[in-house]
Amino acid sequence: MGHYAVLDDFISLFLGVNVVGDIKIGEGAYLGISACAINQKNIGEWSIVGDGVAVARDIPPKIVAVGVPARIIKNIGKDGEKKNGS
């Protein structure tokens, strides 16, 4: 865990998660096994970051992200509408 990491309430960090540097993890966010977030990234509230994901850019709130580097596959906002991965 980095010196300047900020963790909000109700987050879930699982085995092998690496958080290095100036990271903000929003309320209710979930980081899967061996997920990695390095330096000046934000993981939005209630977002889900899958197992083994490398967070290379900010993850907006209420998003599901998977892959290396992280790719958004779904918006889990109030309408639950799926977004195109990019």
C-alpha positions as YAML, in Angstrom:
chain: A
units: angstrom
residues:
- id: 1
  name: MET
  ca: [0.00, 0.00, 0.00]
- id: 2
  name: GLY
  ca: [1.46, 3.36, -1.02]
- id: 3
  name: HIS
  ca: [2.08, 6.16, 1.48]
- id: 4
  name: TYR
  ca: [-0.47, 8.45, -0.18]
- id: 5
  name: ALA
  ca: [-3.18, 5.89, -0.98]
- id: 6
  name: VAL
  ca: [-6.69, 6.97, 0.02]
- id: 7
  name: LEU
  ca: [-9.21, 4.23, 0.80]
- id: 8
  name: ASP
  ca: [-12.89, 5.04, 1.28]
- id: 9
  name: ASP
  ca: [-15.41, 2.97, 3.26]
- id: 10
  name: PHE
  ca: [-16.68, -0.50, 2.35]
- id: 11
  name: ILE
  ca: [-13.97, -1.38, -0.18]
- id: 12
  name: SER
  ca: [-12.88, -4.96, -0.86]
- id: 13
  name: LEU
  ca: [-9.22, -5.76, -1.50]
- id: 14
  name: PHE
  ca: [-8.37, -9.39, -2.10]
- id: 15
  name: LEU
  ca: [-5.23, -11.53, -1.91]
- id: 16
  name: GLY
  ca: [-2.22, -10.19, -3.80]
- id: 17
  name: VAL
  ca: [-3.64, -6.73, -4.63]
- id: 18
  name: ASN
  ca: [-0.87, -4.16, -5.26]
- id: 19
  name: VAL
  ca: [-1.66, -0.49, -4.66]
- id: 20
  name: VAL
  ca: [1.43, 1.69, -5.14]
- id: 21
  name: GLY
  ca: [1.72, 5.47, -5.00]
- id: 22
  name: ASP
  ca: [-0.97, 8.16, -5.03]
- id: 23
  name: ILE
  ca: [-4.12, 6.06, -5.50]
- id: 24
  name: LYS
  ca: [-7.73, 6.88, -4.57]
- id: 25
  name: ILE
  ca: [-10.10, 3.94, -4.19]
- id: 26
  name: GLY
  ca: [-13.73, 5.03, -3.94]
- id: 27
  name: GLU
  ca: [-16.40, 3.79, -1.55]
- id: 28
  name: GLY
  ca: [-17.62, 0.26, -2.20]
- id: 29
  name: ALA
  ca: [-14.99, -0.51, -4.87]
- id: 30
  name: TYR
  ca: [-13.90, -4.13, -5.35]
- id: 31
  name: LEU
  ca: [-10.38, -5.08, -6.44]
- id: 32
  name: GLY
  ca: [-10.02, -8.75, -7.36]
- id: 33
  name: ILE
  ca: [-7.17, -11.14, -6.62]
- id: 34
  name: SER
  ca: [-3.78, -9.87, -7.85]
- id: 35
  name: ALA
  ca: [-5.19, -6.62, -9.27]
- id: 36
  name: CYS
  ca: [-2.60, -3.86, -9.58]
- id: 37
  name: ALA
  ca: [-3.00, -0.06, -9.46]
- id: 38
  name: ILE
  ca: [0.13, 2.06, -9.74]
- id: 39
  name: ASN
  ca: [0.65, 5.81, -9.26]
- id: 40
  name: GLN
  ca: [-1.92, 8.58, -9.63]
- id: 41
  name: LYS
  ca: [-4.96, 6.50, -10.54]
- id: 42
  name: ASN
  ca: [-8.54, 6.78, -9.27]
- id: 43
  name: ILE
  ca: [-10.88, 3.84, -8.94]
- id: 44
  name: GLY
  ca: [-14.43, 5.15, -8.76]
- id: 45
  name: GLU
  ca: [-17.11, 4.38, -6.21]
- id: 46
  name: TRP
  ca: [-18.78, 0.95, -6.49]
- id: 47
  name: SER
  ca: [-16.55, -0.11, -9.41]
- id: 48
  name: ILE
  ca: [-15.45, -3.70, -9.88]
- id: 49
  name: VAL
  ca: [-11.87, -4.37, -10.99]
- id: 50
  name: GLY
  ca: [-11.46, -8.03, -11.94]
- id: 51
  name: ASP
  ca: [-8.82, -10.54, -10.92]
- id: 52
  name: GLY
  ca: [-5.32, -9.84, -12.28]
- id: 53
  name: VAL
  ca: [-6.28, -6.47, -13.81]
- id: 54
  name: ALA
  ca: [-3.57, -3.85, -14.37]
- id: 55
  name: VAL
  ca: [-5.13, -0.41, -13.82]
- id: 56
  name: ALA
  ca: [-3.34, 1.84, -16.32]
- id: 57
  name: ARG
  ca: [-5.86, 4.70, -16.30]
- id: 58
  name: ASP
  ca: [-8.64, 6.03, -14.09]
- id: 59
  name: ILE
  ca: [-11.67, 3.78, -13.62]
- id: 60
  name: PRO
  ca: [-14.93, 5.81, -13.44]
- id: 61
  name: PRO
  ca: [-17.61, 5.11, -10.80]
- id: 62
  name: LYS
  ca: [-19.92, 2.10, -11.23]
- id: 63
  name: ILE
  ca: [-17.86, 0.35, -13.91]
- id: 64
  name: VAL
  ca: [-16.70, -3.24, -14.42]
- id: 65
  name: ALA
  ca: [-13.11, -3.40, -15.75]
- id: 66
  name: VAL
  ca: [-11.09, -6.48, -16.78]
- id: 67
  name: GLY
  ca: [-7.87, -7.30, -18.63]
- id: 68
  name: VAL
  ca: [-4.29, -6.12, -18.91]
- id: 69
  name: PRO
  ca: [-4.41, -3.18, -19.22]
- id: 70
  name: ALA
  ca: [-7.84, -2.58, -17.67]
- id: 71
  name: ARG
  ca: [-10.67, -2.35, -20.20]
- id: 72
  name: ILE
  ca: [-14.18, -1.19, -19.33]
- id: 73
  name: ILE
  ca: [-16.72, -3.86, -20.23]
- id: 74
  name: LYS
  ca: [-19.84, -2.75, -18.40]
- id: 75
  name: ASN
  ca: [-21.49, 0.25, -16.78]
- id: 76
  name: ILE
  ca: [-23.31, -0.83, -13.63]
- id: 77
  name: GLY
  ca: [-24.91, 2.56, -13.01]
- id: 78
  name: LYS
  ca: [-28.60, 2.92, -12.29]
- id: 79
  name: ASP
  ca: [-29.64, 1.92, -15.82]
- id: 80
  name: GLY
  ca: [-27.15, -1.00, -15.94]
- id: 81
  name: GLU
  ca: [-26.63, -0.41, -19.66]
- id: 82
  name: LYS
  ca: [-23.58, -2.11, -21.14]
- id: 83
  name: LYS
  ca: [-20.88, 0.14, -22.61]
- id: 84
  name: ASN
  ca: [-18.54, -0.61, -25.47]
- id: 85
  name: GLY
  ca: [-15.10, -1.69, -24.25]
- id: 86
  name: SER
  ca: [-12.40, 0.93, -24.82]
...
